[in-house]
Amino acid sequence: MLIDSHKSIDSHGLVGNNIFKFPEYLDITGNWQHCIEETEKDGVMNLTIIVSNSFPRIDLPRQGIFFLKNQKCADAVIWEHLDAKRYRLHLFEMKRTIKPSKWEEVKDQFNGAYLCCRLIAGLLDWEIDNCTVLYSVFHKDLFQNPPVENTDPILERVPTDSNKVQEEIEWNQCNIIINGLPPHFGDLIFRHKKIKLEKSDSNAIPSGEISL
């Protein structure tokens, strides 16, 4: 099918009207709130996010854009409006248990989500701020106290894993590096924040609240 070059394409029309979710207004405080959930059977969690304005949110699909090499994607992103057409991204990845062997996967999910957001912003003619905030949402942190998988002391004496050491260093840093992004995106800052969710009792779903 040929495209008439004399007709302009409405890029906003390429993005579905229902892609964005808007927060609930809180009458008492004057703030707004988003509620995001991890619904996987073994990892159900709830996080309430308080925002100062009606910043939109996208709950990203498990699969990324089909033509991207990285098909992984974080759970949700809040678009904080800064000025004019410029937005700051707040990316959320929820894992009930976080451990060294999962850290690279988490970073890949942040990477896939960031690339999806750049594509959406391009279609909407929006600008993405060079600072993006990444939130690792979890209930159990096994970086400090990894589980003992063997009871035989001889089997437990294994060489130090340099990759595991590097992953623990990154996990505890405020800023991390997301690999595989095009250089023309410019100098990017990825601030990393950890959010630990607690249970009110042994049978409860891990839950928590933060303010942006």
HULIN-V158040 format. One record per backbone hydrogen bond with DSSP energy under -1.0 kcal/mol. CO is the residue of the C=O (numbers start at 0). NH is the residue of the N-H. Records with the same first field share a line. If there is no record, write none. Layout:
CO: NH, NH
This chain:
3: 6
8: 10
10: 13
11: 14
15: 18
20: 56
23: 32
25: 29
30: 25
31: 50
32: 23
33: 48
35: 46
37: 44
39: 42
44: 37
45: 207
46: 35
47: 209
48: 33
49: 211
50: 31
52: 54
55: 78
56: 20
57: 76
64: 67
70: 63
74: 59
75: 91
76: 57
77: 89
79: 87
82: 85
84: 126
85: 81, 82
86: 128
87: 79
88: 132
89: 77
90: 134
91: 74, 75
92: 136
95: 138, 139
97: 141
98: 101
99: 102
101: 105
102: 106
103: 107
104: 108
105: 109
106: 110
107: 111
108: 73, 112
109: 113
110: 114
111: 115
112: 116
113: 117
114: 118
115: 119
116: 120
117: 121
118: 122
119: 123
120: 125
126: 86
129: 188
131: 190
132: 90
133: 192
134: 92
135: 194
136: 94
137: 196
139: 97
151: 155
155: 157
160: 164
161: 165
162: 166
163: 167
164: 168
165: 169
166: 170
167: 171
169: 172
173: 191
181: 184
182: 185
188: 131
189: 175
190: 133
192: 135
194: 137
197: 206
200: 203
205: 45
206: 197
207: 47
209: 49
